[in-house]
Amino acid sequence: MFSVGDTVKIKAPADRAKTHRFGWMEDMDKYDGKTATVTYVHQAGDDYEYRAYDLDIDNGEFGWMEIWLLPAT
């Protein structure tokens, strides 16, 4: 679990995961491998079925799933 202010690295899922109902969108591909800072945490039930994160890299355009993020080192 990440918190606001944490730096993360974006990792695109396997193609199969891209078709999931809350899945990766093609417009997210350009962020694969880049680092970003968490700006907001959406809790499950807070307009999201699962916890998701807003990132500074896209000005909060997408909700990023935790499985697509790694701690930045």
C-alpha positions in Angstrom: 0.0 0.0 0.0 1.3 3.4 -0.9 0.6 6.8 0.7 0.4 10.4 -0.7 3.9 11.6 -1.4 5.4 8.1 -2.1 7.4 7.7 -5.3 6.4 4.8 -7.4 7.4 3.2 -10.7 4.7 2.3 -13.2 4.7 -1.3 -14.5 2.3 -2.2 -17.3 0.4 -5.5 -16.7 0.4 -8.5 -18.9 -1.9 -8.1 -22.0 -4.5 -10.3 -20.3 -4.9 -7.9 -17.5 -5.5 -5.0 -19.9 -9.0 -6.3 -20.7 -10.1 -6.5 -17.1 -13.1 -4.3 -16.3 -11.0 -1.9 -14.3 -8.1 -2.5 -16.6 -5.2 -0.8 -18.1 -6.0 1.6 -21.0 -3.9 2.0 -24.1 -3.3 5.7 -23.2 -1.5 4.5 -20.1 1.2 2.7 -22.1 3.3 5.9 -22.4 3.8 5.9 -18.7 5.2 2.3 -18.4 8.5 2.3 -16.7 8.3 5.9 -15.5 8.4 7.2 -12.0 5.6 9.3 -10.4 4.4 10.6 -7.1 1.2 9.5 -5.4 -1.1 12.5 -5.1 -4.3 10.9 -3.8 -5.4 7.4 -2.6 -8.9 6.2 -3.5 -10.1 3.7 -1.0 -12.3 0.7 -2.1 -15.8 2.0 -2.2 -14.7 5.6 -2.8 -15.8 5.5 -6.5 -13.5 2.5 -7.0 -14.1 -1.2 -6.3 -10.4 -1.6 -5.4 -7.8 0.8 -3.9 -6.4 3.1 -6.7 -4.0 5.9 -6.8 -3.8 9.3 -8.5 -0.4 10.2 -9.8 1.3 13.5 -10.6 2.6 12.2 -13.9 -0.9 12.4 -15.6 -2.4 15.1 -13.3 -4.8 12.5 -11.8 -6.3 11.5 -15.2 -6.2 7.8 -14.5 -6.8 5.7 -11.4 -3.8 3.5 -11.1 -4.2 0.0 -9.5 -1.7 -1.0 -6.8 -0.6 -4.1 -8.9 0.7 -1.7 -11.6 2.9 0.2 -9.2 6.2 -0.6 -7.6 8.2 1.3 -5.0 10.7 3.5 -6.8 14.3 2.9 -5.8 
